[in-house]
Amino acid sequence: MDVLKPNQLTQEGDLVQLVSPTNKVYLFRLISGEQLHTHRGVVNFDDLIQIPWGSQVFSHQGSPFYIIQPSLSDILRETKRSTQILYPKDIGFILITMGIGPGSLVLEAGTGSGALTTALAWAVGPQGHIYSYEVRAEMQNLARKNLDKLGLLDRVTLKLRDIAEGFDEEGIDALFLDLPDPYEYMPQVRRALKSGGAFGSILPTTNQVSRLLNAFHPNGFGFIDVCEIMLRYYKANPDRLRPADRMVAHTGYLIFARSILPAHDASQ
Ligand SMILES: C[S@@+](CC[C@H](N)C(=O)[O-])C[C@H]1O[C@@H](n2cnc3c(N)ncnc32)[C@H](O)[C@@H]1O
């Protein structure tokens, strides 16, 4: 099943979102015969199949909703979570910086609620693959459910393991760590990544970033970048255009590096 189809009309099996007048979002797959029960009334899925995306539809009580094809960002926002998840603003930059695209082989830890896993699986397409490690079974189960609901589970191998024990894979294109102590695992990361492969991590404090920076050189990493992404929304009123009053001011620092070979290895 395709996750995002470029059809003009909604099809049975599509992932859709219904948006209420108060911007409450309902994300689900269109299955003929099923219904959505909301406090604004019942919506029959049969009424939502084979209609143009962007249409206004009505519950049995006459409440209006718009039917919108969910973007990856919409999908991530609706991820069921019991950990801190990565934000779309960070994920977008991670994908392009680490060169993750169709056909990539990507490794990540920890899986957590699977928000990044979802984005990675979406980005690598059916030809790529994600290996995702997690130490807590309950987190892995939640991520599995989230991925299954989106039809992305076949692009992901979920592994239940403390990454201190190392990874099974080698020759990986890109490896991302979203856990508190990535600096403890750089030898394992180095072994899994292909030479020249991309490493990335996100950390909430500068103290952790410093520890990671110190671990790069001894473990064969170079081309290091540290940054943070600040995203400020505006109130979209053309006559009073100004920033929103609140913003998510800090999610984490992003750290990127490349696996490099010492001179004597490179000449072999
Ligand atoms: C912040 S969450 C990851 C969130 C995830 N990136 C997302 O977007 O949903 C961190 C996860 O790392 C896991 N973790 C921490 N240390 C680990 C280790 N040594 N090996 C494997 N998983 C670990 C935790 O159990 C937790 O679920």
The ligand as a Tripos MOL2 file, in Angstrom:
@<TRIPOS>MOLECULE
LIG
   27    29     1     0     0
SMALL
NO_CHARGES

@<TRIPOS>ATOM
      1 C1         14.1060   10.2280   22.8280 C.3       1 LIG1
      2 S1         13.7090    8.5660   22.5090 S.3       1 LIG1
      3 C2         13.8570    8.4230   20.7460 C.3       1 LIG1
      4 C3         12.6970    9.0760   20.0180 C.3       1 LIG1
      5 C4         12.6500    8.7770   18.5530 C.3       1 LIG1
      6 N1         13.8140    9.2970   17.8410 N.3       1 LIG1
      7 C5         11.3850    9.3380   17.9290 C.2       1 LIG1
      8 O1         11.4810   10.2530   17.0860 O.co2     1 LIG1
      9 O2         10.2860    8.8460   18.2580 O.co2     1 LIG1
     10 C6         15.1590    7.7340   23.0760 C.3       1 LIG1
     11 C7         15.0090    6.2050   23.0840 C.3       1 LIG1
     12 O3         16.3100    5.6420   23.1610 O.3       1 LIG1
     13 C8         16.2190    4.4360   23.9030 C.3       1 LIG1
     14 N2         17.5740    4.1240   24.3710 N.ar      1 LIG1
     15 C9         18.3100    4.7950   25.3040 C.ar      1 LIG1
     16 N3         19.5280    4.2080   25.4570 N.ar      1 LIG1
     17 C10        19.5620    3.1570   24.5920 C.ar      1 LIG1
     18 C11        20.5500    2.1690   24.2820 C.ar      1 LIG1
     19 N4         21.7530    2.1590   24.9110 N.pl3     1 LIG1
     20 N5         20.2710    1.2260   23.3400 N.ar      1 LIG1
     21 C12        19.0720    1.2320   22.7070 C.ar      1 LIG1
     22 N6         18.0840    2.1610   22.9570 N.ar      1 LIG1
     23 C13        18.3250    3.0950   23.8940 C.ar      1 LIG1
     24 C14        15.2270    4.7850   25.0110 C.3       1 LIG1
     25 O4         14.6580    3.6260   25.5690 O.3       1 LIG1
     26 C15        14.2240    5.6700   24.2750 C.3       1 LIG1
     27 O5         13.1070    4.9190   23.8260 O.3       1 LIG1
@<TRIPOS>BOND
     1     1     2 1
     2     2     3 1
     3     2    10 1
     4     3     4 1
     5     4     5 1
     6     5     6 1
     7     5     7 1
     8     7     8 2
     9     7     9 1
    10    10    11 1
    11    11    12 1
    12    11    26 1
    13    12    13 1
    14    13    14 1
    15    13    24 1
    16    14    15 ar
    17    14    23 ar
    18    15    16 ar
    19    16    17 ar
    20    17    18 ar
    21    17    23 ar
    22    18    19 1
    23    18    20 ar
    24    20    21 ar
    25    21    22 ar
    26    22    23 ar
    27    24    25 1
    28    24    26 1
    29    26    27 1
@<TRIPOS>SUBSTRUCTURE
     1 LIG1         1 GROUP 0 **** ****
